[in-house]
Amino acid sequence: MYRSSERLISFDVDGTILDAYSAIVDTFSRHGMELGDLERFQKRHNLFKYLGGIKEFPFNLRKQLGKRSRKNILSTLTDVYREDAKLYPGMAELIRTLVATPGIRVGLVTRNITNEPMLTIRKVLSRHDIDLDGFDFAVHVPLGEEKITALRSARKSFEINPARSYTCGDEHKDFTSAIASGMHPFIGSYGFEDYARLTKKFKVPEDVISRTPEDLSRRVLHALDIGQMK
């Protein structure tokens, strides 16, 4: 049924391999705004993630009114990402290990919202000694669109069995996209949504959740039968 015996793994970027929260905090600070702490950030609706929480919202909304202000903030966010954003601990090593392992297709499916997002991601990865061109696929999915099509298309393009396919994310939508694509989900609760929100509000099984980047890395390596990172 499937011509390939390879395996495939896809990574979300923001909040899964990249510390997006710190980049957004820095961006807001440069515009005289406060985002709030990580715990509250993880509990907000997506809109509030970028405008600040309920407490900060009125002030932030006034600061962001008008197309010009929003463009300035987006420009700053782009600069912060490209110059300072960091991958979570262990993620660069994990990715380099996977890319170098024969028989595993490695890709990115992201909703990064900076200007020219794939260029932004290329610059971030380059600062961590990772070449974007080394991935087997890299897809940007616009906000408002589902990742399902991109994930399924990547898997089908390599003719890989869904049972040998994995995807890593940090939000409940990443979990549902993985299931709908026939792929096994690895979900981190250290990014845009916390453990309680994932399990209690969205019923994501705790069995697929990693509370730290290091734990997610260990789970991925174990699932793919790769020796643990040193």
N, C-alpha and C positions, 0 to 999 in steps of 0.2 A: 504493500500500500504506500509506503514511504521509501523513496529511493535512498535517502540519507540516513546514516546511523549517528550523525552528529547530534550535539546538544546545542541549545540556544539559551542565552540569558540577556535580558534587556534591563537597563537601568533608567529610572527617572533621575533627573539631575537635582533640581532645587529641593532641599529638605531630605534627600536620600543620600546622595554622595557629596553634595555641596551645602555648606552652612549658609543658607539663604537668609536666615533670621539675622545673623550678625551684619550681613551686607545691607539689609533693609534698615536696621537700627542706625547704621552709619549714615545711610542716605537721608533718613528723616532728621537726624541730628544736624546735618549740614544745612538743612532748610529750617532749623529752629523748631522742629517737631519732636514729640516723644512717641515711641511706639508702644511702650509698656513692656513688662517682663515676659519671658518665654512662656511661662505657665499660662498666662492670660492670652497671649498671642495664639497659642495652640487651640484654645477653646472658641475662638471667634469664627463667625461666618467668613467666607473668603473675602468679601468686600472689606470687612473690618481689618483683615490682615494688613492691607496696604494703606488704609486710611487711619489706622489706630483703633483701639478698642472703644467701648462705650464711653469710658472716662475721657479719652483723648479726642474722640470723634468731632465734637463741635469746633474746636480750635483747628484741628487738622483740616476739616472740611473747608473752613474759611481760607486756609492757606493754599488749598489746592483748587479753589474755584477758578474757572477760566482755563481755556485750552493752553494758554501760554505757560501757566504755572505747572500744569500737569506735564507738559513737554519738558520743562526744566527739571522736574523731579525725575522723570524717566531718563533724561540725559545723565543726571548725577548717578542714578542707580546703575546705569550702563558703565560709567567710569569706575565706580566702586567695584563692580564685579570684575572688570577687566584688569584692574590694577591691584586689588586687595583681597578679593573673595578667596576663601580657602575650602578645600575638600575636608570632610570630616576625617578624624584620625583613622589611619589604616586603609582608607578608601583608594588612595593612589596605588598602594602596594597591591591591594586586591585586584584592581582593574588591570594593572600591568601583568599580574600573574595569570589572569584569565585570558587576556589577549595573547599571551605567549604560549598558552596551552593548546596543543593540537586537538582538533575535533570539537572545539567549542566556538560557536558563533557569538560574538559579543556586540551589543548595540546600545544606543541611547534613543529613548523616546521622551521628549521634553516639552513642557509648556513655558519655558523661560520667557519672561516678558520684557527683556531689555531690547534696545535697538539692535537690529541685525543679530538676533539671538544665537545663531550658530557660530558667528564670528566671536561673540562674547564667550561662548563655551569653549571654542578653540583656544582662546587666549588664557582662560582659567586653567584648562587642562595642560597647556604648554608650560605654564609656571610650575606644574607638578610633574614635569617630564613625561607627559602623556601626549601622543600625537593623535588628534581626532581622526586622521586618515587611517589609523591603525584599527579602527572599529569596522565591523562588517556592515553596519548600517547606523545612521544617525538621522532622526526625523524630528522636525519641529511641528508640534500640533498646536494650532491657534487656540486661544482661550475660547471656551464655548463649544469646542468640538471634543468628541470622545477619542480616547487613545486606542479603542478597540480595533478600528480599521488598520491603524499603523502597526499594531502588534501582530494582528493576524496576517497582514500582508508580508511582514518581515519573515514570519515563520513559514508561510507558504512559499515564499521566493526561494528558500533553501530546502524546501520539501522535507521539513523536520516534523517528526511525530509530536503532537501537542503534549504527550506524556513525558517528552524529553525537553520541554521548554519551560523557562522560568522568567519571572519578571519581578523587579524590585521597585517598591514605591514607599510613600510615607502618608498617603491619605486613603480614605475609604473608597474614593473613586478609582484609585490604583488597584485596590483589591477587586472591585467589581469588574474593572476592565480586564484584569488577568483571568478571572473566572470565565467571563464572556468570550475570551480569546482562546480558551482551552489550555491556559498556561498555569503553572503553579505559582502562587504569590509569595513573595517575601516582603513583609511590611515592617518599616521602622517607625517606632512611636517617639522618636527624638526630633522629628522635623516639624511639619505643619500641623499635625494632629497628635494629641497625646494618647496614652494608653487607655485612659478612661473613656475618652470621646470615641475612640475606635471600637472598643469592646462593648460599651454600654449603649451608646446612641446608635451605632451603625452595625453592631453585632458581628464585627470582624473577629474570627476565632483567635483566641489568645495563642493557639498553637503556631500560628504563622507570624506572630509579632516579635520583633527584636526591640529591646528597650535602648540599646546603644549601637553605634556604628560597628564597634568591635564584635558584638554579638551577631549582627547581621552578616559580617564578613565570615565568621566561623560557621554559621549555618550554610552559607552559600558554598564554601569550600568543602564542607562535609557532604552536602547534597551532590556535588559534582565529583566527589572522590578525589579531591586534590589535597595533598599534604598541607597541614596547618601552617599558617604563616609563622615565620620565626620571630 
